[in-house]
Amino acid sequence: MTGPARSLPRRLRHVLGDIAALVYLGLCAALLTWAFAVSAGETEDASFAGVIPLLATAPVSFVLTVLPDSPVMFVLAVLAGALVNATVIGWCSRALRRGVGASR
């Protein structure tokens, strides 16, 4: 089914199924896991480990950092940022591929 009859969840599933979006989501998951693993250990850089996933999922994650300070809210901010960015990445990737095929 194509055209305006497609529902929002179908469109999101279609865009988030793009390989570029999936690679980005995997990278964000790995960064989040790394941040928690480093924070669990007692190293000098442990306090800055959470900054890396926030930077990778900016700007949405920065907006959501005003939520109460807890590990759950940190994960929600990174998750929301990753999903929004992956949606944009998937949409751009599909649009660029469609543009290349249409110009031939």
Secondary structure per residue as TSV (DSSP state, phi and psi in degrees):
chain	resnum	aa	ss	phi	psi
A	1	M	-	360.0	128.3
A	2	T	-	-124.1	169.0
A	3	G	S	95.0	-166.3
A	4	P	T	-72.7	-6.7
A	5	A	T	-77.1	-10.2
A	6	R	S	-72.4	138.6
A	7	S	-	-80.7	163.1
A	8	L	H	-60.5	-44.9
A	9	P	H	-61.2	-36.6
A	10	R	H	-66.5	-40.1
A	11	R	H	-64.7	-43.8
A	12	L	H	-63.7	-42.4
A	13	R	H	-62.4	-38.6
A	14	H	H	-65.5	-44.3
A	15	V	H	-73.3	-42.3
A	16	L	H	-73.7	-11.6
A	17	G	T	-82.9	-4.2
A	18	D	S	-68.4	145.1
A	19	I	H	-62.5	-38.5
A	20	A	H	-64.6	-40.5
A	21	A	H	-67.0	-39.3
A	22	L	H	-67.3	-38.4
A	23	V	H	-64.2	-42.9
A	24	Y	H	-62.1	-44.3
A	25	L	H	-63.0	-38.7
A	26	G	H	-64.4	-40.8
A	27	L	H	-63.2	-42.7
A	28	C	H	-65.0	-39.2
A	29	A	H	-64.6	-40.6
A	30	A	H	-66.0	-41.0
A	31	L	H	-65.0	-39.4
A	32	L	H	-66.3	-42.5
A	33	T	H	-62.8	-43.9
A	34	W	H	-60.6	-42.4
A	35	A	H	-61.8	-41.6
A	36	F	H	-69.8	-37.0
A	37	A	H	-66.3	-41.9
A	38	V	H	-69.9	-37.9
A	39	S	H	-67.3	-27.4
A	40	A	H	-71.1	-31.3
A	41	G	S	-82.8	161.5
A	42	E	-	-99.5	80.6
A	43	T	-	-117.9	169.7
A	44	E	G	-66.9	-36.6
A	45	D	G	-90.5	8.2
A	46	A	G	-63.1	-32.0
A	47	S	G	-72.7	-21.5
A	48	F	G	-98.0	0.2
A	49	A	T	-64.1	-32.5
A	50	G	T	-73.5	-14.6
A	51	V	H	-70.8	-35.4
A	52	I	H	-62.2	-49.4
A	53	P	H	-64.0	-33.1
A	54	L	H	-65.4	-41.4
A	55	L	H	-66.6	-36.8
A	56	A	H	-69.2	-22.7
A	57	T	T	-113.9	16.2
A	58	A	T	-67.2	153.3
A	59	P	T	-93.9	-12.9
A	60	V	H	-64.3	-39.6
A	61	S	H	-65.3	-32.8
A	62	F	H	-66.2	-37.9
A	63	V	H	-64.2	-38.4
A	64	L	H	-83.7	-3.0
A	65	T	T	-72.9	-7.0
A	66	V	T	-77.3	-6.3
A	67	L	S	-65.8	162.0
A	68	P	-	-53.8	144.9
A	69	D	S	-77.1	105.0
A	70	S	S	-157.9	159.1
A	71	P	H	-60.4	-33.9
A	72	V	H	-65.9	-42.8
A	73	M	H	-68.4	-34.2
A	74	F	H	-62.2	-45.7
A	75	V	H	-64.5	-41.2
A	76	L	H	-63.7	-38.5
A	77	A	H	-65.7	-44.0
A	78	V	H	-67.5	-40.7
A	79	L	H	-63.4	-46.3
A	80	A	H	-63.4	-43.6
A	81	G	H	-62.8	-41.7
A	82	A	H	-65.5	-41.2
A	83	L	H	-67.5	-40.8
A	84	V	H	-65.4	-46.8
A	85	N	H	-65.4	-39.1
A	86	A	H	-65.2	-35.9
A	87	T	H	-63.1	-44.3
A	88	V	H	-65.3	-42.9
A	89	I	H	-62.4	-45.3
A	90	G	H	-64.0	-41.3
A	91	W	H	-63.5	-45.5
A	92	C	H	-64.3	-41.7
A	93	S	H	-61.9	-45.3
A	94	R	H	-67.9	-37.8
A	95	A	H	-66.0	-40.1
A	96	L	H	-67.4	-40.8
A	97	R	H	-66.2	-38.6
A	98	R	H	-68.0	-36.1
A	99	G	H	-66.6	-37.2
A	100	V	H	-66.9	-42.2
A	101	G	H	-70.6	-31.7
A	102	A	H	-75.4	-24.2
A	103	S	T	-84.2	-8.3
A	104	R	-	-84.3	360.0
